[in-house]
C-alpha cells in the first residue's frame, strides 16, 4: 500500500506529546519492512529528526496556518501522491479527503465542559478548531485509534460510535529513558543546582493541575525536614506568580525552578536526577511522561482518575488530584519510608516492560492491512 501519514509538526524544535508519538511510531514502521510505502507529510522546520529510507519518503507541504495546511494543502498533496490511505495522527483531519481515512484521536477533552479558558491563545484557538472539525470527520473515518481503553470507552459513549470503528493502541516510550549510572552534572545544572529535586512537567492547560500541585508542594514544605526544591517544566514565571498569588503561597517561590521548555535529550538525565516525578493531572488519555520517569527508576505520583491507573498500574502511587494534601502525603511517605521508595522504583522499571513503540507500529500496520483487505 501507499500510505500517507500526517505528521505536520514533527520538524518543529519544541516538540510536545503528540509529535513524539508519531515520530517514534514512524521510526518503528521504517524498520518493519511490511511491504508498504510510507509518505510522511510535514511542515518545513529546523529539526530534521526523521531520515528518509527505501520505504519512507518525507513530503514537505508549505502553508502558513495549521487549518489551511490541513484543510487545503494536505488533500491536494494526497491527490498528487496517489496514495491508498491517509492516517491523521493528531486529533483532526481534512473535512474532505480523497482516500480512506484513519484518525488517531488522542482524547476528546475539548468536547467536555471546562472551567475556564486557556491562558495561551494558541491552545485556545486549537480548542475551538478541534471542536469545529472533529465531530464532522468521525463518520468519514474507516478506523479511529485512541491511546487507552479508558479513552476508547469515553469516545465511543460520548460520540455514539460503533464498537468496531474505534480501537485502543497503547503508546510506548523511547528506550533512551533508562537508569543512568553517572549523571552529567552540566545538564542538571542547566536547570537546577542539585540532584534529588521534585519534578513536575506541566503547561498552562488546566488539566495539568498546576495550582493544586503548587498548593501540595507548599504543604510538603511545611512537613518535610529535607525541603527538596521543585523543578517545573513548561511554565513561565508570570504564570507561576499568578498561581502563587491566587493560592496565597508566594513564600514558596524561593524553592521553585522554572526554566521553561526542557529539551527532550535532557529529560532522561533529569528524570534520573529527580527524587520523584509528579503527574497528578485532572485528566489524561495516556501519560507518556509517567512511563519515561518509571523507565529511569524514578517513583511517580499520579492520579486515580481517567487513564492514569490503566497506564501506571494498580500498584502505582495513585492520589485524588483534587486533594493537595493527598499529593503532599505521598511525597512525605516516599521521603520518610526508604523501603516504600525502593519498591516504587522497582515497580516502575517492571511496569514499563508492557509498553513499546515497536508494539504500537505493529498494531498500526495491522490496521492498514485490514483496511486494504476490506477494499478488495
C-alpha positions in Angstrom: 0.0 0.0 0.0 0.9 3.6 -0.5 0.2 5.2 2.9 0.2 8.9 3.7 0.9 9.8 7.4 0.2 13.3 8.6 3.0 14.4 10.9 2.7 18.1 10.4 4.7 19.4 13.4 7.5 16.8 13.9 10.2 19.1 12.5 9.4 21.9 14.9 12.2 22.5 17.5 10.0 22.5 20.7 8.1 19.2 20.3 5.3 18.0 22.6 3.4 14.8 23.3 1.6 14.1 20.0 4.7 15.0 18.0 6.8 12.3 19.8 4.1 9.7 19.4 4.0 9.9 15.6 7.8 10.4 15.3 8.6 7.3 17.4 6.0 5.2 15.6 7.3 6.3 12.2 10.8 5.2 13.2 9.5 1.7 14.0 7.3 1.5 10.9 10.5 2.2 8.9 12.1 -0.9 10.4 9.2 -3.2 9.7 9.6 -3.9 6.0 5.9 -4.7 5.8 5.7 -4.0 2.0 4.1 -0.6 2.5 5.5 2.7 1.2 5.0 5.5 3.7 4.7 9.2 2.7 5.2 11.4 5.7 3.6 14.8 5.2 5.2 17.6 7.3 5.5 21.3 7.6 9.1 22.6 7.0 11.1 23.0 10.2 14.6 23.3 11.6 14.7 19.9 13.4 15.0 17.3 10.7 14.5 14.5 13.2 13.5 11.8 10.7 15.5 10.4 7.8 14.1 9.0 4.5 14.6 5.3 3.7 13.6 2.9 1.0 10.1 2.5 2.4 9.6 6.1 3.8 9.6 9.4 1.9 9.3 12.8 3.5 6.9 15.2 1.7 7.1 18.9 2.8 3.8 20.7 2.5 4.0 24.5 2.7 1.1 26.6 4.1 1.1 29.5 6.6 -1.5 28.2 9.1 -2.5 24.9 10.6 -6.1 24.9 9.5 -5.2 25.8 5.9 -2.4 23.3 5.8 -4.8 20.5 6.9 -7.9 21.5 5.1 -6.5 22.7 1.7 -2.8 21.8 1.2 -2.9 18.3 2.6 -5.8 17.0 0.4 -4.0 18.5 -2.6 -0.8 16.7 -1.7 -2.7 13.4 -1.3 -4.1 13.7 -4.9 -0.7 14.4 -6.2 0.9 11.4 -4.5 -1.9 9.0 -5.4 -1.9 7.2 -2.1 -4.3 4.5 -0.9 -4.8 5.7 2.6 -4.3 8.7 4.9 -3.6 8.4 8.6 -4.0 11.7 10.5 -2.2 11.4 13.8 -3.1 14.5 15.9 -6.9 14.6 16.6 -8.0 16.4 13.4 -8.2 15.7 9.7 -9.4 17.3 6.4 -13.2 17.6 6.1 -12.8 16.4 2.5 -10.4 13.5 2.0 -10.0 11.8 -1.4 -8.8 8.4 0.2 -9.9 6.2 3.2 -9.1 7.9 6.5 -7.6 6.6 9.7 -7.6 9.1 12.6 -5.7 9.0 15.9 -8.0 10.7 18.4 -5.8 11.1 21.5 -8.7 12.4 23.6 -11.9 14.4 23.4 -11.1 16.8 26.3 -12.0 19.7 24.1 -15.6 18.4 23.7 -16.1 18.2 27.5 -17.2 21.1 29.8 -14.3 23.2 31.1 -14.0 25.6 34.0 -12.1 28.5 32.2 -10.4 29.5 29.0 -6.7 28.6 28.4 -4.3 31.5 29.1 -2.5 30.5 25.9 -4.0 32.0 22.7 -2.5 29.1 20.6 -4.1 26.5 22.9 -7.4 28.4 22.9 -7.6 28.6 19.1 -6.7 24.9 18.8 -9.5 24.1 21.2 -12.1 25.9 19.0 -10.7 24.3 15.8 -10.9 20.8 17.2 -14.5 21.4 18.5 -15.5 22.5 15.0 -13.7 19.8 12.9 -13.7 16.6 15.0 -17.5 15.9 15.1 -17.7 16.4 11.3 -14.9 14.0 10.4 -15.7 11.0 12.6 -18.3 9.4 10.3 -15.8 9.5 7.4 -13.1 7.6 9.3 -12.5 3.9 8.4 -10.9 3.5 11.7 -10.3 5.6 14.8 -7.4 4.9 17.0 -7.1 6.1 20.6 -4.4 5.5 23.2 -6.1 3.8 26.1 -9.2 1.7 26.9 -10.5 4.4 29.2 -10.4 6.9 26.3 -11.8 4.3 23.8 -14.9 3.8 26.0 -15.2 7.5 26.7 -15.1 8.5 23.0 -17.4 5.6 22.0 -20.1 6.6 24.6 -19.8 10.4 24.1 -19.9 10.3 20.3 -22.1 7.2 19.9 -19.7 5.4 17.6 -20.0 1.7 16.6 -17.8 -0.5 18.6 -15.8 -1.8 15.6 -14.9 1.7 14.4 -12.6 2.6 17.3 -9.8 0.7 18.9 -7.2 1.3 21.6 -3.5 1.1 20.8 -1.1 2.0 23.7 1.8 4.4 23.3 5.4 3.4 24.0 8.4 5.3 25.3 11.9 5.9 23.9 14.5 3.4 25.2 16.9 6.2 26.0 14.8 6.7 29.1 16.6 4.2 31.4 18.6 4.3 34.6 21.9 6.2 34.2 24.8 5.3 36.4 26.9 8.5 36.1 24.8 11.6 35.6 26.0 14.6 33.5 26.1 17.3 36.1 26.3 20.0 33.5 22.8 19.0 32.2 21.3 19.1 35.7 22.9 22.5 36.5 21.4 24.0 33.3 18.0 23.7 35.1 18.5 23.3 38.9 21.5 23.4 41.2 21.2 20.0 42.8 20.0 16.4 42.4 17.2 14.9 44.5 14.6 17.5 43.5 10.9 17.0 42.8 10.0 17.2 39.1 6.7 18.5 37.6 6.1 18.6 33.8 3.3 21.0 33.3 1.8 23.6 31.0 -0.9 26.1 31.1 -3.6 23.6 30.2 -6.0 23.5 33.3 -6.0 19.7 33.2 -2.3 19.7 34.3 -3.5 20.8 37.7 -0.6 23.3 38.3 -2.3 25.3 41.0 -3.1 22.3 43.2 0.4 20.9 42.7 1.9 24.1 44.0 -0.5 24.0 46.9 0.5 20.4 47.6 4.2 21.4 47.4 3.6 24.2 50.0 2.1 21.7 52.4 5.0 19.3 51.7 7.5 22.1 52.6 5.6 22.6 55.9 6.0 18.9 56.8 9.4 18.0 55.3 12.7 18.2 57.1 14.5 17.9 53.7 12.5 20.6 51.8 13.5 19.5 48.3 13.3 22.1 45.5 10.7 21.7 42.8 11.7 21.8 39.1 8.7 22.9 36.9 8.9 22.5 33.1 7.0 24.5 30.5 5.6 27.2 32.8 6.6 30.9 32.6 7.4 32.9 35.7 4.4 35.2 35.3 2.0 32.3 35.2 3.6 30.7 38.3 3.5 34.1 40.1 -0.2 34.4 39.3 -0.9 30.9 40.7 1.2 31.5 43.9 -0.8 34.8 44.4 -4.1 33.0 43.8 -3.3 30.3 46.3 -1.7 32.7 48.9 1.6 30.8 48.9 4.1 33.3 47.4 6.6 32.4 50.2 7.4 29.1 48.4 8.8 30.8 45.3 12.4 30.6 46.5 12.2 26.8 46.3 11.0 26.8 42.7 13.0 26.5 39.4 11.2 27.2 36.2 13.5 27.0 33.1 10.6 26.9 30.6 10.8 24.3 27.8 13.2 21.3 28.6 14.9 19.7 25.6 13.9 16.1 25.2 17.5 15.0 25.1 18.0 16.3 28.6 14.8 14.7 30.1 16.4 11.3 30.8 19.1 12.9 32.9 16.6 15.0 34.8 14.2 12.0 35.5 17.2 10.1 36.8 18.3 13.0 39.0 14.9 13.7 40.4 13.7 12.2 43.7 10.2 11.7 42.4 8.1 12.8 39.4 4.7 14.5 39.9 2.0 13.7 37.4 -1.3 14.2 39.3 -3.3 15.6 36.3 -7.0 16.0 36.4 -7.4 14.2 33.1 -5.1 12.2 30.8 -5.8 9.9 27.9 -2.5 8.2 28.4 0.5 9.9 30.0 3.9 9.1 28.3 5.9 11.1 30.9 4.9 8.5 33.5 6.5 5.7 31.5 9.6 7.8 30.9 10.1 8.5 34.6 9.4 4.9 35.6 11.8 3.7 33.0 14.5 5.8 34.7 13.7 4.2 38.0 12.1 7.3 39.5 8.9 6.8 41.6 5.8 8.6 40.1 2.9 10.2 41.9 -0.1 10.2 39.6 -3.9 10.4 39.7 -6.5 7.7 40.4 -8.6 9.2 37.5 -9.1 8.8 33.7 -6.4 6.6 32.0 -3.6 7.1 34.6 -4.4 4.0 36.7 -4.6 1.9 33.5 -1.1 3.0 32.4 0.6 3.3 35.8 -1.0 0.1 37.1 -2.8 -0.8 40.3 0.4 -0.7 42.5 1.4 2.8 41.5 1.0 5.8 43.8 -2.5 6.9 42.8 -3.9 10.0 44.5 -7.0 12.2 44.2 -5.7 15.1 42.1 -8.3 17.4 43.7 -6.8 17.0 47.1 -3.4 18.7 47.6 -3.0 17.1 51.0 -3.0 13.6 49.4 -0.2 14.7 47.0 1.8 16.1 49.9 1.2 13.0 52.0 2.5 10.8 49.1 5.7 12.9 48.9 6.3 12.7 52.6 5.8 8.9 52.6 8.4 8.5 49.8 10.8 10.7 51.7 10.3 9.0 55.1 10.0 5.3 54.1 13.1 4.1 52.2 11.6 0.6 51.7 8.5 2.0 50.1 10.6 4.3 47.9 12.7 1.3 46.6 9.6 -0.8 46.0 8.1 2.0 43.9 11.3 2.5 41.9 11.5 -1.3 41.2 7.8 -1.5 40.3 8.1 1.3 37.7 11.0 -0.5 36.0 9.0 -3.7 35.7 5.7 -1.9 34.7 7.2 -0.2 31.6 8.1 -3.5 30.0 4.5 -3.7 28.9 4.8 -0.7 26.6 6.9 -0.2 23.4 6.8 1.8 20.2 7.5 -1.5 18.3 4.2 -2.8 19.5 2.4 0.5 18.6 3.8 0.3 15.0 2.9 -3.4 14.6 -0.7 -2.6 15.6 -0.8 0.4 13.2 0.5 -1.8 10.4 -2.2 -4.5 11.1 -5.0 -1.8 10.9 -3.6 -0.6 7.5 -3.6 -4.2 6.3 -7.2 -4.7 7.4 -8.4 -1.7 5.5 -6.6 -2.9 2.4 -8.4 -6.3 2.6 -11.8 -4.5 3.0 -11.1 -2.6 -0.2 -10.6 -5.9 -2.1 
